[in-house]
Structures are given as C-alpha cells and as structure tokens.
C-alpha cells in the first residue's frame, strides 16, 4: 500500500508542475492571479508551493515588480 501512495503523490506533484509549465509556455509570463484564473482547480497553498519548487529547481524565474500592471 505504501508504494501506491508514493506513486500517486508523485503523479499529483508532477501534474501541477506540468500544468504550470504548460501555461507559461502557452501564455508567456504570468502573475500569481493569472495562474489562479487559468488553473482554478489548484489551491493557493499548492500553487505557491509548486511555484517556489520550480523557482528553487531553476526551471522558472521569479520577477518582482514595484508597480501594479495597468488595466
């Protein structure tokens, strides 16, 4: 049973990272709120966690801007 749980968890982790990367490739640079709109099924906690993991792994780069985007 322990092996099945490990496999399931690894697939879920891969799923969210793959969805995030797909959206970056397909739509270009995104803000956090853009991801929330594009992936409504993901919780805020998991989105933040996966973005941090992808940043630490060097797969994506985080940019912080001083100004808010114009609407």
Predicted model as a PDB file, atoms N, CA, C, CB and O in Angstrom, pLDDT in the B-factor column:
MODEL        1                                                                  
ATOM      1  N   UNK A   1       0.818  -1.198   0.000  1.00 43.00           N  
ATOM      2  CA  UNK A   1       0.000   0.000   0.000  1.00 43.00           C  
ATOM      3  C   UNK A   1       0.857   1.256   0.000  1.00 43.00           C  
ATOM      4  CB  UNK A   1      -0.928   0.001   1.197  1.00 43.00           C  
ATOM      5  O   UNK A   1       0.508   2.241  -0.651  1.00 43.00           O  
ATOM      6  N   UNK A   2       1.957   1.238   0.709  1.00 49.00           N  
ATOM      7  CA  UNK A   2       2.839   2.407   0.794  1.00 49.00           C  
ATOM      8  C   UNK A   2       3.383   2.793  -0.571  1.00 49.00           C  
ATOM      9  CB  UNK A   2       3.995   2.133   1.753  1.00 49.00           C  
ATOM     10  O   UNK A   2       3.522   3.980  -0.864  1.00 49.00           O  
ATOM     11  N   UNK A   3       3.687   1.832  -1.394  1.00 56.00           N  
ATOM     12  CA  UNK A   3       4.211   2.106  -2.737  1.00 56.00           C  
ATOM     13  C   UNK A   3       3.146   2.812  -3.576  1.00 56.00           C  
ATOM     14  CB  UNK A   3       4.665   0.791  -3.432  1.00 56.00           C  
ATOM     15  O   UNK A   3       3.466   3.760  -4.293  1.00 56.00           O  
ATOM     16  N   UNK A   4       1.898   2.377  -3.503  1.00 61.00           N  
ATOM     17  CA  UNK A   4       0.832   3.001  -4.279  1.00 61.00           C  
ATOM     18  C   UNK A   4       0.640   4.460  -3.887  1.00 61.00           C  
ATOM     19  CB  UNK A   4      -0.473   2.236  -4.094  1.00 61.00           C  
ATOM     20  O   UNK A   4       0.408   5.306  -4.751  1.00 61.00           O  
ATOM     21  N   UNK A   5       0.733   4.761  -2.607  1.00 60.00           N  
ATOM     22  CA  UNK A   5       0.595   6.135  -2.143  1.00 60.00           C  
ATOM     23  C   UNK A   5       1.736   6.985  -2.691  1.00 60.00           C  
ATOM     24  CB  UNK A   5       0.568   6.193  -0.603  1.00 60.00           C  
ATOM     25  O   UNK A   5       1.505   8.109  -3.135  1.00 60.00           O  
ATOM     26  N   UNK A   6       2.948   6.474  -2.666  1.00 60.00           N  
ATOM     27  CA  UNK A   6       4.104   7.190  -3.189  1.00 60.00           C  
ATOM     28  C   UNK A   6       3.938   7.480  -4.676  1.00 60.00           C  
ATOM     29  CB  UNK A   6       5.383   6.388  -2.947  1.00 60.00           C  
ATOM     30  O   UNK A   6       4.218   8.591  -5.127  1.00 60.00           O  
ATOM     31  N   UNK A   7       3.496   6.513  -5.423  1.00 62.00           N  
ATOM     32  CA  UNK A   7       3.285   6.701  -6.866  1.00 62.00           C  
ATOM     33  C   UNK A   7       2.197   7.739  -7.106  1.00 62.00           C  
ATOM     34  CB  UNK A   7       2.905   5.361  -7.546  1.00 62.00           C  
ATOM     35  O   UNK A   7       2.352   8.613  -7.958  1.00 62.00           O  
ATOM     36  N   UNK A   8       1.114   7.651  -6.371  1.00 62.00           N  
ATOM     37  CA  UNK A   8       0.015   8.608  -6.546  1.00 62.00           C  
ATOM     38  C   UNK A   8       0.469  10.029  -6.222  1.00 62.00           C  
ATOM     39  CB  UNK A   8      -1.180   8.221  -5.658  1.00 62.00           C  
ATOM     40  O   UNK A   8       0.161  10.963  -6.963  1.00 62.00           O  
ATOM     41  N   UNK A   9       1.196  10.197  -5.124  1.00 59.00           N  
ATOM     42  CA  UNK A   9       1.661  11.531  -4.743  1.00 59.00           C  
ATOM     43  C   UNK A   9       2.633  12.101  -5.760  1.00 59.00           C  
ATOM     44  CB  UNK A   9       2.318  11.489  -3.374  1.00 59.00           C  
ATOM     45  O   UNK A   9       2.598  13.297  -6.050  1.00 59.00           O  
ATOM     46  N   UNK A  10       3.495  11.263  -6.302  1.00 61.00           N  
ATOM     47  CA  UNK A  10       4.449  11.758  -7.300  1.00 61.00           C  
ATOM     48  C   UNK A  10       3.730  12.186  -8.574  1.00 61.00           C  
ATOM     49  CB  UNK A  10       5.498  10.682  -7.623  1.00 61.00           C  
ATOM     50  O   UNK A  10       4.144  13.149  -9.219  1.00 61.00           O  
ATOM     51  N   UNK A  11       2.672  11.494  -8.943  1.00 62.00           N  
ATOM     52  CA  UNK A  11       1.906  11.875 -10.131  1.00 62.00           C  
ATOM     53  C   UNK A  11       1.172  13.183  -9.912  1.00 62.00           C  
ATOM     54  CB  UNK A  11       0.914  10.778 -10.502  1.00 62.00           C  
ATOM     55  O   UNK A  11       1.105  14.011 -10.821  1.00 62.00           O  
ATOM     56  N   UNK A  12       0.616  13.386  -8.718  1.00 60.00           N  
ATOM     57  CA  UNK A  12      -0.081  14.637  -8.419  1.00 60.00           C  
ATOM     58  C   UNK A  12       0.898  15.797  -8.455  1.00 60.00           C  
ATOM     59  CB  UNK A  12      -0.777  14.564  -7.045  1.00 60.00           C  
ATOM     60  O   UNK A  12       0.599  16.849  -9.020  1.00 60.00           O  
ATOM     61  N   UNK A  13       2.067  15.608  -7.852  1.00 67.00           N  
ATOM     62  CA  UNK A  13       3.085  16.671  -7.859  1.00 67.00           C  
ATOM     63  C   UNK A  13       3.471  17.003  -9.287  1.00 67.00           C  
ATOM     64  CB  UNK A  13       4.337  16.250  -7.050  1.00 67.00           C  
ATOM     65  O   UNK A  13       3.560  18.176  -9.651  1.00 67.00           O  
ATOM     66  N   UNK A  14       3.698  15.988 -10.092  1.00 77.00           N  
ATOM     67  CA  UNK A  14       4.078  16.202 -11.488  1.00 77.00           C  
ATOM     68  C   UNK A  14       2.964  16.934 -12.230  1.00 77.00           C  
ATOM     69  CB  UNK A  14       4.393  14.858 -12.181  1.00 77.00           C  
ATOM     70  O   UNK A  14       3.222  17.820 -13.044  1.00 77.00           O  
ATOM     71  N   UNK A  15       1.727  16.553 -11.938  1.00 83.00           N  
ATOM     72  CA  UNK A  15       0.593  17.148 -12.643  1.00 83.00           C  
ATOM     73  C   UNK A  15       0.590  18.664 -12.500  1.00 83.00           C  
ATOM     74  CB  UNK A  15      -0.723  16.571 -12.118  1.00 83.00           C  
ATOM     75  O   UNK A  15       0.495  19.375 -13.501  1.00 83.00           O  
ATOM     76  N   UNK A  16       0.693  19.169 -11.282  1.00 90.00           N  
ATOM     77  CA  UNK A  16       0.601  20.614 -11.080  1.00 90.00           C  
ATOM     78  C   UNK A  16       1.801  21.335 -11.683  1.00 90.00           C  
ATOM     79  CB  UNK A  16       0.491  20.937  -9.591  1.00 90.00           C  
ATOM     80  O   UNK A  16       1.645  22.401 -12.277  1.00 90.00           O  
ATOM     81  N   UNK A  17       2.976  20.776 -11.542  1.00 89.00           N  
ATOM     82  CA  UNK A  17       4.150  21.416 -12.138  1.00 89.00           C  
ATOM     83  C   UNK A  17       4.033  21.437 -13.659  1.00 89.00           C  
ATOM     84  CB  UNK A  17       5.439  20.687 -11.713  1.00 89.00           C  
ATOM     85  O   UNK A  17       4.389  22.424 -14.303  1.00 89.00           O  
ATOM     86  N   UNK A  18       3.537  20.354 -14.221  1.00 87.00           N  
ATOM     87  CA  UNK A  18       3.376  20.285 -15.678  1.00 87.00           C  
ATOM     88  C   UNK A  18       2.342  21.298 -16.156  1.00 87.00           C  
ATOM     89  CB  UNK A  18       2.963  18.864 -16.110  1.00 87.00           C  
ATOM     90  O   UNK A  18       2.533  21.932 -17.193  1.00 87.00           O  
ATOM     91  N   UNK A  19       1.254  21.456 -15.415  1.00 89.00           N  
ATOM     92  CA  UNK A  19       0.213  22.414 -15.787  1.00 89.00           C  
ATOM     93  C   UNK A  19       0.761  23.840 -15.717  1.00 89.00           C  
ATOM     94  CB  UNK A  19      -1.024  22.263 -14.865  1.00 89.00           C  
ATOM     95  O   UNK A  19       0.483  24.656 -16.595  1.00 89.00           O  
ATOM     96  N   UNK A  20       1.531  24.139 -14.686  1.00 89.00           N  
ATOM     97  CA  UNK A  20       2.133  25.471 -14.541  1.00 89.00           C  
ATOM     98  C   UNK A  20       3.090  25.746 -15.700  1.00 89.00           C  
ATOM     99  CB  UNK A  20       2.881  25.591 -13.184  1.00 89.00           C  
ATOM    100  O   UNK A  20       3.040  26.813 -16.311  1.00 89.00           O  
ATOM    101  N   UNK A  21       3.950  24.795 -15.997  1.00 87.00           N  
ATOM    102  CA  UNK A  21       4.918  24.967 -17.082  1.00 87.00           C  
ATOM    103  C   UNK A  21       4.197  25.112 -18.421  1.00 87.00           C  
ATOM    104  CB  UNK A  21       5.900  23.774 -17.130  1.00 87.00           C  
ATOM    105  O   UNK A  21       4.570  25.949 -19.243  1.00 87.00           O  
ATOM    106  N   UNK A  22       3.162  24.293 -18.639  1.00 88.00           N  
ATOM    107  CA  UNK A  22       2.384  24.405 -19.875  1.00 88.00           C  
ATOM    108  C   UNK A  22       1.820  25.816 -20.035  1.00 88.00           C  
ATOM    109  CB  UNK A  22       1.240  23.372 -19.887  1.00 88.00           C  
ATOM    110  O   UNK A  22       1.914  26.408 -21.111  1.00 88.00           O  
ATOM    111  N   UNK A  23       1.239  26.349 -18.970  1.00 89.00           N  
ATOM    112  CA  UNK A  23       0.651  27.689 -19.045  1.00 89.00           C  
ATOM    113  C   UNK A  23       1.713  28.754 -19.298  1.00 89.00           C  
ATOM    114  CB  UNK A  23      -0.105  28.008 -17.757  1.00 89.00           C  
ATOM    115  O   UNK A  23       1.444  29.730 -19.998  1.00 89.00           O  
ATOM    116  N   UNK A  24       2.888  28.591 -18.754  1.00 89.00           N  
ATOM    117  CA  UNK A  24       3.970  29.543 -19.021  1.00 89.00           C  
ATOM    118  C   UNK A  24       4.398  29.490 -20.482  1.00 89.00           C  
ATOM    119  CB  UNK A  24       5.171  29.260 -18.111  1.00 89.00           C  
ATOM    120  O   UNK A  24       4.639  30.527 -21.100  1.00 89.00           O  
ATOM    121  N   UNK A  25       4.493  28.290 -21.029  1.00 87.00           N  
ATOM    122  CA  UNK A  25       4.887  28.134 -22.426  1.00 87.00           C  
ATOM    123  C   UNK A  25       3.793  28.680 -23.342  1.00 87.00           C  
ATOM    124  CB  UNK A  25       5.174  26.648 -22.750  1.00 87.00           C  
ATOM    125  O   UNK A  25       4.074  29.386 -24.311  1.00 87.00           O  
ATOM    126  N   UNK A  26       2.559  28.348 -23.025  1.00 89.00           N  
ATOM    127  CA  UNK A  26       1.429  28.717 -23.889  1.00 89.00           C  
ATOM    128  C   UNK A  26       1.064  30.201 -23.802  1.00 89.00           C  
ATOM    129  CB  UNK A  26       0.218  27.882 -23.529  1.00 89.00           C  
ATOM    130  O   UNK A  26       0.775  30.826 -24.823  1.00 89.00           O  
ATOM    131  N   UNK A  27       1.074  30.772 -22.586  1.00 92.00           N  
ATOM    132  CA  UNK A  27       0.627  32.149 -22.386  1.00 92.00           C  
ATOM    133  C   UNK A  27       1.740  33.142 -22.074  1.00 92.00           C  
ATOM    134  CB  UNK A  27      -0.364  32.183 -21.289  1.00 92.00           C  
ATOM    135  O   UNK A  27       1.484  34.345 -22.015  1.00 92.00           O  
ATOM    136  N   UNK A  28       2.954  32.676 -21.874  1.00 91.00           N  
ATOM    137  CA  UNK A  28       4.049  33.586 -21.544  1.00 91.00           C  
ATOM    138  C   UNK A  28       4.074  33.923 -20.064  1.00 91.00           C  
ATOM    139  CB  UNK A  28       3.938  34.860 -22.358  1.00 91.00           C  
ATOM    140  O   UNK A  28       3.482  33.220 -19.245  1.00 91.00           O  
ATOM    141  N   UNK A  29       4.762  35.003 -19.729  1.00 91.00           N  
ATOM    142  CA  UNK A  29       4.889  35.412 -18.331  1.00 91.00           C  
ATOM    143  C   UNK A  29       3.517  35.576 -17.689  1.00 91.00           C  
ATOM    144  CB  UNK A  29       5.684  36.722 -18.222  1.00 91.00           C  
ATOM    145  O   UNK A  29       2.587  36.100 -18.302  1.00 91.00           O  
ATOM    146  N   UNK A  30       3.411  35.123 -16.461  1.00 91.00           N  
ATOM    147  CA  UNK A  30       2.143  35.176 -15.738  1.00 91.00           C  
ATOM    148  C   UNK A  30       2.348  35.718 -14.333  1.00 91.00           C  
ATOM    149  CB  UNK A  30       1.498  33.788 -15.681  1.00 91.00           C  
ATOM    150  O   UNK A  30       3.397  35.510 -13.724  1.00 91.00           O  
ATOM    151  N   UNK A  31       1.358  36.401 -13.832  1.00 90.00           N  
ATOM    152  CA  UNK A  31       1.323  36.804 -12.433  1.00 90.00           C  
ATOM    153  C   UNK A  31       0.585  35.723 -11.653  1.00 90.00           C  
ATOM    154  CB  UNK A  31       0.638  38.203 -12.256  1.00 90.00           C  
ATOM    155  O   UNK A  31      -0.094  34.877 -12.235  1.00 90.00           O  
ATOM    156  N   UNK A  32       0.722  35.757 -10.340  1.00 92.00           N  
ATOM    157  CA  UNK A  32       0.088  34.769  -9.486  1.00 92.00           C  
ATOM    158  C   UNK A  32      -1.419  34.703  -9.748  1.00 92.00           C  
ATOM    159  CB  UNK A  32       0.359  35.090  -8.015  1.00 92.00           C  
ATOM    160  O   UNK A  32      -1.982  33.616  -9.873  1.00 92.00           O  
ATOM    161  N   UNK A  33      -2.060  35.850  -9.830  1.00 92.00           N  
ATOM    162  CA  UNK A  33      -3.512  35.880 -10.058  1.00 92.00           C  
ATOM    163  C   UNK A  33      -3.886  35.312 -11.431  1.00 92.00           C  
ATOM    164  CB  UNK A  33      -4.037  37.316  -9.931  1.00 92.00           C  
ATOM    165  O   UNK A  33      -4.970  34.754 -11.598  1.00 92.00           O  
ATOM    166  N   UNK A  34      -2.999  35.454 -12.402  1.00 93.00           N  
ATOM    167  CA  UNK A  34      -3.244  34.862 -13.722  1.00 93.00           C  
ATOM    168  C   UNK A  34      -3.280  33.343 -13.621  1.00 93.00           C  
ATOM    169  CB  UNK A  34      -2.161  35.304 -14.730  1.00 93.00           C  
ATOM    170  O   UNK A  34      -4.134  32.694 -14.225  1.00 93.00           O  
ATOM    171  N   UNK A  35      -2.344  32.778 -12.852  1.00 93.00           N  
ATOM    172  CA  UNK A  35      -2.334  31.327 -12.654  1.00 93.00           C  
ATOM    173  C   UNK A  35      -3.621  30.864 -11.976  1.00 93.00           C  
ATOM    174  CB  UNK A  35      -1.113  30.905 -11.818  1.00 93.00           C  
ATOM    175  O   UNK A  35      -4.185  29.835 -12.349  1.00 93.00           O  
ATOM    176  N   UNK A  36      -4.083  31.616 -10.989  1.00 94.00           N  
ATOM    177  CA  UNK A  36      -5.310  31.250 -10.287  1.00 94.00           C  
ATOM    178  C   UNK A  36      -6.506  31.242 -11.239  1.00 94.00           C  
ATOM    179  CB  UNK A  36      -5.566  32.217  -9.124  1.00 94.00           C  
ATOM    180  O   UNK A  36      -7.402  30.410 -11.095  1.00 94.00           O  
ATOM    181  N   UNK A  37      -6.530  32.153 -12.202  1.00 94.00           N  
ATOM    182  CA  UNK A  37      -7.621  32.188 -13.185  1.00 94.00           C  
ATOM    183  C   UNK A  37      -7.490  31.052 -14.196  1.00 94.00           C  
ATOM    184  CB  UNK A  37      -7.640  33.540 -13.916  1.00 94.00           C  
ATOM    185  O   UNK A  37      -8.489  30.453 -14.595  1.00 94.00           O  
ATOM    186  N   UNK A  38      -6.261  30.756 -14.608  1.00 92.00           N  
ATOM    187  CA  UNK A  38      -6.029  29.709 -15.602  1.00 92.00           C  
ATOM    188  C   UNK A  38      -6.177  28.303 -15.025  1.00 92.00           C  
ATOM    189  CB  UNK A  38      -4.651  29.867 -16.197  1.00 92.00           C  
ATOM    190  O   UNK A  38      -6.553  27.372 -15.737  1.00 92.00           O  
ATOM    191  N   UNK A  39      -5.882  28.151 -13.734  1.00 91.00           N  
ATOM    192  CA  UNK A  39      -5.927  26.841 -13.072  1.00 91.00           C  
ATOM    193  C   UNK A  39      -6.814  26.945 -11.825  1.00 91.00           C  
ATOM    194  CB  UNK A  39      -4.482  26.350 -12.690  1.00 91.00           C  
ATOM    195  O   UNK A  39      -6.300  26.904 -10.708  1.00 91.00           O  
ATOM    196  N   UNK A  40      -8.113  27.075 -11.992  1.00 91.00           N  
ATOM    197  CA  UNK A  40      -8.986  27.281 -10.828  1.00 91.00           C  
ATOM    198  C   UNK A  40      -9.041  26.077  -9.872  1.00 91.00           C  
ATOM    199  CB  UNK A  40     -10.384  27.600 -11.303  1.00 91.00           C  
ATOM    200  O   UNK A  40      -9.430  26.229  -8.714  1.00 91.00           O  
ATOM    201  N   UNK A  41      -8.658  24.893 -10.344  1.00 91.00           N  
ATOM    202  CA  UNK A  41      -8.710  23.694  -9.510  1.00 91.00           C  
ATOM    203  C   UNK A  41      -7.596  23.645  -8.459  1.00 91.00           C  
ATOM    204  CB  UNK A  41      -8.630  22.467 -10.386  1.00 91.00           C  
ATOM    205  O   UNK A  41      -7.709  22.911  -7.477  1.00 91.00           O  
ATOM    206  N   UNK A  42      -6.526  24.417  -8.653  1.00 91.00           N  
ATOM    207  CA  UNK A  42      -5.378  24.354  -7.745  1.00 91.00           C  
ATOM    208  C   UNK A  42      -5.607  25.289  -6.558  1.00 91.00           C  
ATOM    209  CB  UNK A  42      -4.063  24.726  -8.488  1.00 91.00           C  
ATOM    210  O   UNK A  42      -6.090  26.409  -6.723  1.00 91.00           O  
ATOM    211  N   UNK A  43      -5.257  24.819  -5.371  1.00 93.00           N  
ATOM    212  CA  UNK A  43      -5.408  25.669  -4.186  1.00 93.00           C  
ATOM    213  C   UNK A  43      -4.275  26.693  -4.148  1.00 93.00           C  
ATOM    214  CB  UNK A  43      -5.419  24.813  -2.883  1.00 93.00           C  
ATOM    215  O   UNK A  43      -3.226  26.495  -4.760  1.00 93.00           O  
ATOM    216  N   UNK A  44      -4.495  27.773  -3.433  1.00 95.00           N  
ATOM    217  CA  UNK A  44      -3.474  28.820  -3.309  1.00 95.00           C  
ATOM    218  C   UNK A  44      -2.204  28.264  -2.681  1.00 95.00           C  
ATOM    219  CB  UNK A  44      -4.004  29.997  -2.473  1.00 95.00           C  
ATOM    220  O   UNK A  44      -1.097  28.603  -3.100  1.00 95.00           O  
ATOM    221  N   UNK A  45      -2.365  27.421  -1.688  1.00 95.00           N  
ATOM    222  CA  UNK A  45      -1.216  26.830  -0.996  1.00 95.00           C  
ATOM    223  C   UNK A  45      -0.365  25.985  -1.946  1.00 95.00           C  
ATOM    224  CB  UNK A  45      -1.691  25.971   0.184  1.00 95.00           C  
ATOM    225  O   UNK A  45       0.858  26.116  -1.973  1.00 95.00           O  
ATOM    226  N   UNK A  46      -1.011  25.130  -2.716  1.00 93.00           N  
ATOM    227  CA  UNK A  46      -0.283  24.258  -3.647  1.00 93.00           C  
ATOM    228  C   UNK A  46       0.355  25.074  -4.764  1.00 93.00           C  
ATOM    229  CB  UNK A  46      -1.224  23.194  -4.241  1.00 93.00           C  
ATOM    230  O   UNK A  46       1.486  24.796  -5.162  1.00 93.00           O  
ATOM    231  N   UNK A  47      -0.355  26.073  -5.272  1.00 95.00           N  
ATOM    232  CA  UNK A  47       0.220  26.924  -6.328  1.00 95.00           C  
ATOM    233  C   UNK A  47       1.489  27.609  -5.833  1.00 95.00           C  
ATOM    234  CB  UNK A  47      -0.807  27.985  -6.794  1.00 95.00           C  
ATOM    235  O   UNK A  47       2.510  27.610  -6.522  1.00 95.00           O  
ATOM    236  N   UNK A  48       1.424  28.184  -4.652  1.00 95.00           N  
ATOM    237  CA  UNK A  48       2.598  28.856  -4.081  1.00 95.00           C  
ATOM    238  C   UNK A  48       3.740  27.863  -3.886  1.00 95.00           C  
ATOM    239  CB  UNK A  48       2.240  29.528  -2.735  1.00 95.00           C  
ATOM    240  O   UNK A  48       4.889  28.157  -4.217  1.00 95.00           O  
ATOM    241  N   UNK A  49       3.420  26.695  -3.352  1.00 93.00           N  
ATOM    242  CA  UNK A  49       4.430  25.663  -3.110  1.00 93.00           C  
ATOM    243  C   UNK A  49       5.098  25.220  -4.408  1.00 93.00           C  
ATOM    244  CB  UNK A  49       3.799  24.458  -2.410  1.00 93.00           C  
ATOM    245  O   UNK A  49       6.324  25.126  -4.479  1.00 93.00           O  
ATOM    246  N   UNK A  50       4.299  24.949  -5.428  1.00 92.00           N  
ATOM    247  CA  UNK A  50       4.852  24.466  -6.701  1.00 92.00           C  
ATOM    248  C   UNK A  50       5.645  25.552  -7.423  1.00 92.00           C  
ATOM    249  CB  UNK A  50       3.728  23.960  -7.608  1.00 92.00           C  
ATOM    250  O   UNK A  50       6.674  25.258  -8.032  1.00 92.00           O  
ATOM    251  N   UNK A  51       5.186  26.797  -7.364  1.00 93.00           N  
ATOM    252  CA  UNK A  51       5.959  27.888  -7.960  1.00 93.00           C  
ATOM    253  C   UNK A  51       7.305  28.043  -7.257  1.00 93.00           C  
ATOM    254  CB  UNK A  51       5.169  29.209  -7.893  1.00 93.00           C  
ATOM    255  O   UNK A  51       8.328  28.254  -7.909  1.00 93.00           O  
ATOM    256  N   UNK A  52       7.306  27.939  -5.919  1.00 94.00           N  
ATOM    257  CA  UNK A  52       8.566  28.017  -5.170  1.00 94.00           C  
ATOM    258  C   UNK A  52       9.500  26.868  -5.534  1.00 94.00           C  
ATOM    259  CB  UNK A  52       8.292  28.008  -3.661  1.00 94.00           C  
ATOM    260  O   UNK A  52      10.701  27.078  -5.699  1.00 94.00           O  
ATOM    261  N   UNK A  53       8.959  25.651  -5.663  1.00 90.00           N  
ATOM    262  CA  UNK A  53       9.779  24.493  -6.029  1.00 90.00           C  
ATOM    263  C   UNK A  53      10.373  24.664  -7.419  1.00 90.00           C  
ATOM    264  CB  UNK A  53       8.950  23.204  -5.968  1.00 90.00           C  
ATOM    265  O   UNK A  53      11.553  24.382  -7.626  1.00 90.00           O  
ATOM    266  N   UNK A  54       9.575  25.121  -8.366  1.00 88.00           N  
ATOM    267  CA  UNK A  54      10.071  25.331  -9.729  1.00 88.00           C  
ATOM    268  C   UNK A  54      11.141  26.422  -9.768  1.00 88.00           C  
ATOM    269  CB  UNK A  54       8.911  25.698 -10.667  1.00 88.00           C  
ATOM    270  O   UNK A  54      12.091  26.339 -10.546  1.00 88.00           O  
ATOM    271  N   UNK A  55      10.985  27.434  -8.932  1.00 90.00           N  
ATOM    272  CA  UNK A  55      11.985  28.503  -8.848  1.00 90.00           C  
ATOM    273  C   UNK A  55      13.283  27.971  -8.242  1.00 90.00           C  
ATOM    274  CB  UNK A  55      11.448  29.686  -8.009  1.00 90.00           C  
ATOM    275  O   UNK A  55      14.367  28.237  -8.762  1.00 90.00           O  
ATOM    276  N   UNK A  56      13.175  27.223  -7.148  1.00 88.00           N  
ATOM    277  CA  UNK A  56      14.372  26.659  -6.498  1.00 88.00           C  
ATOM    278  C   UNK A  56      15.103  25.673  -7.405  1.00 88.00           C  
ATOM    279  CB  UNK A  56      13.985  25.963  -5.191  1.00 88.00           C  
ATOM    280  O   UNK A  56      16.328  25.570  -7.352  1.00 88.00           O  
ATOM    281  N   UNK A  57      14.343  24.939  -8.247  1.00 84.00           N  
ATOM    282  CA  UNK A  57      14.943  23.986  -9.179  1.00 84.00           C  
ATOM    283  C   UNK A  57      15.571  24.670 -10.390  1.00 84.00           C  
ATOM    284  CB  UNK A  57      13.899  22.992  -9.642  1.00 84.00           C  
ATOM    285  O   UNK A  57      16.236  24.019 -11.195  1.00 84.00           O  
ATOM    286  N   UNK A  58      15.363  25.982 -10.522  1.00 86.00           N  
ATOM    287  CA  UNK A  58      15.929  26.724 -11.640  1.00 86.00           C  
ATOM    288  C   UNK A  58      15.155  26.568 -12.936  1.00 86.00           C  
ATOM    289  CB  UNK A  58      17.331  26.296 -11.858  1.00 86.00           C  
ATOM    290  O   UNK A  58      15.663  26.900 -14.007  1.00 86.00           O  
ATOM    291  N   UNK A  59      13.933  26.068 -12.850  1.00 85.00           N  
ATOM    292  CA  UNK A  59      13.127  25.850 -14.045  1.00 85.00           C  
ATOM    293  C   UNK A  59      12.424  27.138 -14.463  1.00 85.00           C  
ATOM    294  CB  UNK A  59      12.099  24.736 -13.805  1.00 85.00           C  
ATOM    295  O   UNK A  59      12.292  27.424 -15.653  1.00 85.00           O  
ATOM    296  N   UNK A  60      11.973  27.912 -13.475  1.00 87.00           N  
ATOM    297  CA  UNK A  60      11.359  29.204 -13.775  1.00 87.00           C  
ATOM    298  C   UNK A  60      12.085  30.287 -12.991  1.00 87.00           C  
ATOM    299  CB  UNK A  60       9.839  29.198 -13.437  1.00 87.00           C  
ATOM    300  O   UNK A  60      12.813  30.008 -12.039  1.00 87.00           O  
ATOM    301  N   UNK A  61      11.873  31.513 -13.408  1.00 89.00           N  
ATOM    302  CA  UNK A  61      12.496  32.664 -12.741  1.00 89.00           C  
ATOM    303  C   UNK A  61      11.400  33.594 -12.250  1.00 89.00           C  
ATOM    304  CB  UNK A  61      13.476  33.418 -13.699  1.00 89.00           C  
ATOM    305  O   UNK A  61      10.471  33.927 -12.985  1.00 89.00           O  
ATOM    306  N   UNK A  62      11.524  34.001 -11.015  1.00 88.00           N  
ATOM    307  CA  UNK A  62      10.539  34.919 -10.449  1.00 88.00           C  
ATOM    308  C   UNK A  62      11.032  36.342 -10.615  1.00 88.00           C  
ATOM    309  CB  UNK A  62      10.270  34.604  -8.957  1.00 88.00           C  
ATOM    310  O   UNK A  62      12.187  36.654 -10.326  1.00 88.00           O  
ATOM    311  N   UNK A  63      10.136  37.201 -11.088  1.00 85.00           N  
ATOM    312  CA  UNK A  63      10.437  38.625 -11.201  1.00 85.00           C  
ATOM    313  C   UNK A  63       9.449  39.382 -10.334  1.00 85.00           C  
ATOM    314  CB  UNK A  63      10.373  39.112 -12.685  1.00 85.00           C  
ATOM    315  O   UNK A  63       8.245  39.128 -10.372  1.00 85.00           O  
ATOM    316  N   UNK A  64       9.967  40.304  -9.563  1.00 81.00           N  
ATOM    317  CA  UNK A  64       9.112  41.112  -8.713  1.00 81.00           C  
ATOM    318  C   UNK A  64       9.156  42.550  -9.203  1.00 81.00           C  
ATOM    319  CB  UNK A  64       9.544  41.015  -7.229  1.00 81.00           C  
ATOM    320  O   UNK A  64      10.231  43.125  -9.374  1.00 81.00           O  
ATOM    321  N   UNK A  65       7.992  43.122  -9.425  1.00 74.00           N  
ATOM    322  CA  UNK A  65       7.889  44.472  -9.945  1.00 74.00           C  
ATOM    323  C   UNK A  65       7.404  45.410  -8.848  1.00 74.00           C  
ATOM    324  CB  UNK A  65       6.947  44.519 -11.159  1.00 74.00           C  
ATOM    325  O   UNK A  65       6.625  45.017  -7.979  1.00 74.00           O  
ATOM    326  N   UNK A  66       7.866  46.636  -8.898  1.00 76.00           N  
ATOM    327  CA  UNK A  66       7.476  47.643  -7.920  1.00 76.00           C  
ATOM    328  C   UNK A  66       6.086  48.227  -8.208  1.00 76.00           C  
ATOM    329  CB  UNK A  66       8.508  48.757  -7.891  1.00 76.00           C  
ATOM    330  O   UNK A  66       5.425  48.739  -7.305  1.00 76.00           O  
ATOM    331  N   UNK A  67       5.651  48.147  -9.461  1.00 72.00           N  
ATOM    332  CA  UNK A  67       4.386  48.765  -9.846  1.00 72.00           C  
ATOM    333  C   UNK A  67       3.336  47.701 -10.130  1.00 72.00           C  
ATOM    334  CB  UNK A  67       4.577  49.664 -11.074  1.00 72.00           C  
ATOM    335  O   UNK A  67       3.665  46.536 -10.355  1.00 72.00           O  
ATOM    336  N   UNK A  68       2.084  48.104 -10.117  1.00 69.00           N  
ATOM    337  CA  UNK A  68       0.981  47.228 -10.460  1.00 69.00           C  
ATOM    338  C   UNK A  68       0.746  47.304 -11.968  1.00 69.00           C  
ATOM    339  CB  UNK A  68      -0.305  47.611  -9.670  1.00 69.00           C  
ATOM    340  O   UNK A  68       1.002  48.341 -12.579  1.00 69.00           O  
ATOM    341  N   UNK A  69       0.266  46.225 -12.570  1.00 64.00           N  
ATOM    342  CA  UNK A  69       0.006  46.267 -14.024  1.00 64.00           C  
ATOM    343  C   UNK A  69      -1.159  47.200 -14.334  1.00 64.00           C  
ATOM    344  CB  UNK A  69      -0.293  44.846 -14.570  1.00 64.00           C  
ATOM    345  O   UNK A  69      -2.098  47.322 -13.547  1.00 64.00           O  
ATOM    346  N   UNK A  70      -1.086  47.851 -15.480  1.00 64.00           N  
ATOM    347  CA  UNK A  70      -2.182  48.725 -15.908  1.00 64.00           C  
ATOM    348  C   UNK A  70      -3.310  47.866 -16.454  1.00 64.00           C  
ATOM    349  CB  UNK A  70      -1.703  49.753 -16.980  1.00 64.00           C  
ATOM    350  O   UNK A  70      -3.076  46.838 -17.089  1.00 64.00           O  
ATOM    351  N   UNK A  71      -4.531  48.300 -16.198  1.00 60.00           N  
ATOM    352  CA  UNK A  71      -5.682  47.523 -16.696  1.00 60.00           C  
ATOM    353  C   UNK A  71      -6.216  48.114 -17.967  1.00 60.00           C  
ATOM    354  CB  UNK A  71      -6.795  47.459 -15.653  1.00 60.00           C  
ATOM    355  O   UNK A  71      -7.180  47.597 -18.531  1.00 60.00           O  
TER     356      UNK A  71                                                      
ENDMDL                                                                          
END                                                                             
